[in-house]
């Protein structure tokens, strides 16, 4: 399925206007002090917003509860890799992979495995990446994932999945057990960072099947 079209309104930037890609938007806001911009799902919404003051569309926070600024493309760490999973159903055929963030060069790919889930794939991919870096004595390369669930499972060293055991997915349950054992028996210093899909677009490891 093609990626949904977004429209980016820039009220304050190098050249204010409406842009149809994040790349075009980025050119106009990069290096501009406090740019004001927002994405919309349709051109009608974008044109409506552009004709008005940005304060009507961008919430102004008080200093006490000011959220972290949305990350820009420049904040993506170059020394990083990223992981993602894909699953044809729930459960279904599941696979996962890891690529270099900058070049999209494939580092590893596993599957497809029968009767899996996307969350399990994301978890296994993340642990696989951690184990690979650990094996290579690499403590500095960061790992990006777009799965908060996988990050939580890794943090807790436990895959809280409800995936039932079947004859077809016994190998997946074995991988889960091995991943949990690895997490309990090893320490790692590599940063695990949430990939901001809304800002950066699809994660480079994405299978492109959404």
C-alpha positions, 0 to 999 in steps of 0.5 A, spaced: 500 500 500 502 506 498 504 511 503 499 516 505 500 523 502 501 528 507 501 536 506 506 540 510 504 547 512 510 552 513 508 558 517 515 561 519 521 558 515 525 560 509 520 560 504 513 559 507 508 555 504 505 548 503 509 542 501 508 535 499 514 531 502 518 531 508 524 532 504 521 539 501 519 541 508 526 539 511 529 544 506 525 550 508 526 549 516 533 546 517 537 552 520 531 557 521 530 559 528 524 556 531 520 554 524 513 554 525 510 548 521 505 542 521 503 536 517 496 535 515 492 529 511 489 533 506 490 539 501 484 542 504 486 542 511 493 545 509 490 551 505 485 552 511 491 552 516 496 556 512 491 562 511 490 562 518 495 564 524 499 558 526 497 559 534 491 556 532 494 549 530 500 549 534 499 548 541 503 553 546 505 549 552 507 552 559 514 552 561 512 547 566 509 542 562 513 543 555 514 537 551 520 535 548 521 538 541 520 534 535 526 531 533 529 533 526 532 529 521 539 532 523 538 528 530 538 522 527 544 518 529 549 516 523 552 511 528 546 507 528 542 501 525 535 500 525 530 494 526 523 492 523 518 486 523 512 484 518 507 479 519 501 477 514 496 476 519 495 476 527 498 470 527 501 470 520 507 469 517 512 473 520 519 476 519 524 481 521 530 485 519 536 490 521 539 495 516 544 500 517 540 507 518 544 511 513 545 506 507 539 501 508 544 496 507 542 489 510 545 487 516 541 481 517 534 478 515 530 472 519 524 468 517 519 468 514 516 464 520 509 461 521 504 463 526 508 469 529 506 476 530 509 483 529 510 485 536 514 478 537 518 480 530 520 487 533 522 484 539 526 478 536 529 483 531 531 488 537 534 483 541 538 480 535 541 487 534 543 487 541 546 481 541 550 482 534 553 488 537 555 485 543 558 479 540 562 485 536 564 488 542 560 494 539 558 499 545 557 505 541 552 504 535 545 506 537 539 501 535 532 505 532 525 501 532 518 504 531 515 499 536 514 501 543 512 494 545 518 491 543 522 497 547 518 495 553 519 488 553 527 488 552 527 493 558 523 488 562 527 482 559 520 479 558 516 478 552 509 479 554 506 476 548 499 472 548 502 468 542 499 461 543 504 455 542 503 451 535 506 446 531 508 451 526 511 456 531 515 452 536 521 455 533 518 462 534 517 460 542 524 457 542 527 464 539 523 468 544 526 463 550 533 464 547 532 472 547 529 472 554 535 468 556 540 473 553 537 479 556 537 476 563 545 474 562 548 480 558 548 487 559 549 492 554 550 500 553 547 501 546 542 506 546 535 503 544 531 509 541 524 510 538 524 512 531 519 518 530 515 515 524 511 521 524 517 526 523 522 522 519 517 517 515 518 510 515 524 507 518 529 505 513 528 497 515 521 497 513 518 492 509 514 497 505 508 493 506 503 497 509 
